[in-house]
Amino acid sequence: MADGMSFNVAKQGFMEMTQEITTGYKALCENADKQVESISVAETLEFANRNDMVLVDIRDIRELNRDGRIPGAIHAPRGMLEFWIDPASPYHKEVFAQDKSYVFMCAGGMRSLLATKTAQDMGMKPVLNLSGGFKAWKEAGGAIEKKD
């Protein structure tokens, strides 16, 4: 602990602690939605084959394996996104250093709202959120690759 005291769980025994969440995920997503630009599946399908756009799939690898992936999209797990974007990070990925537009997507569009806002806050531009995410892409008949 910061004051030099240590907390001994075994000595203290189990203590029930409740956290007071002051800002829930819905409020975070609503705030992000006000601050980032979203793009529809129809617009994304129209631009999907352009070489100046990078589609970034932030879903968990288990989701990709189960549901498939969009051809050409890069996979950037949400938990590594900030580290992959930042050129000062030892985990930086060059794909995030290109002069291109980045469209972030998840399963339904909520996690990607937060990811898009994070990328924007880090200085990336232009960044967009895919409205409706993978679900909307699939419903619109967008191409999907399934793992064998």
N, C-alpha and C positions, 0 to 999 in steps of 0.2 A: 504494500500500500504506500501511497505517497508520503505519509507521515512517519514511515519507518516501522509501523506496526504490521505484523503479519496476521493473517486470518487463518486459523487452523480449523478446517471443517470437522475433523475427527474430534477435536477438543470441544468445539461448540455444539456438535450434534447437528442434525438436519434442521434447518430453519426455513419455514415457508416464506418466500418473499414474492410479493406481487409488484410488477412493474406498472407504472402509470404511463401508458403510451399517450403522448400528447398530440401526435400527428400520425394518423393511420395511413395505410397504403393507398386508400382511395383519395385522400387529400393530396398525397404526394403525386399521384397520377394526374389528378385534376390540375394541380399547379404546373406540372410538366407540360400538360396538354395546352396550357395557356402560353407557354414560353417557347415551344418548338413547333416547327412546321410538319404537318403530316402529308402523306401522299397516298392516293387511293390505289387499290390493286389495279384498276383499269389503267391508270397513268404508269404504274410500275411495269405492267405487262408491255405497254407501248415502248418503254425505255429500257427494258430488261437486257436487250442485246447490245446496248451501247457500251463502248469501252471507257466512257468517262463516268460510269456509275458503278459503285461497289455495293452489292447487297450483303449485309452483315446479319447472319443468323445467330442470335444470342441464346437460343434454346439449349437446354441440357442435352448432352450426347445421347442419353437414353431416349429423349423425345425424337431426336433425329433418327436413331436406329428404329424406333417403333413406327414413326409416322412418315419418314422420308424427308428429303431435303430438296430445295429448289436448285436446279442445275446452275452452276456458276457462282452460287452464293458461297461466301467464306463463313466458316464457323468460328465464332469468337465467344467462348463461354462467358456469360455475364460476370462471373466471379473474377475473370482475368482482364476484363475490358480496359480498365484504367491503366493497367500495367502494359498491355499490348499497344495502347495508343501513345503513351508517353515515351518520346525518344530517349529520355534520360533513364528509363527503366531497363534493367538487364533482360527483361522479357519482351521488350519492344518488337513489334512485327512491322516490317517495311510496308506491308499492304496499307497501313494506316498513315503512311508518310507521302502518299500520292496526292497530286492535285486533281482530285475527283470528288464527285458527290457521293455521299454515303447514306444508304437507306438501311436503317436498323429494323429488324423484325424479330418477333417471338411467336408464341402460339396464338395469342389473341390480341396483342397490341399494347398490353399494359406494361410489361417488363421493358419492352422496347421504347416506350415513352420515357421511362426513367433512364435507359441507356442513351437515348438520343439527347436528353437534357444533359447528362453527364459529359458526353462527347462535346456538346456545344459549350458547356461550362469550361471544358479543358482547352477550348480554342479551335476545335475542328469546325470547318465550314466548307461547303454547305452540308448540313446533316438533316435527315428527314426520318420520320417514323412511318412505317408501313401500317396504315389504318387497318385494323382487323387481323393483322398478322398472317401467320401460315394458314389458319382456318379460312380466312377470307380468300387467300390465294387459291387454296384447294377448291373452295366453292365456286370460284370464278373460272375454274378449269385450267389454271396455270400448271405448267409442267412440274412434275415431281419425280425425283429419283428415289427408288427404294433400295435398301441394302439387301443383297441376296442372302 
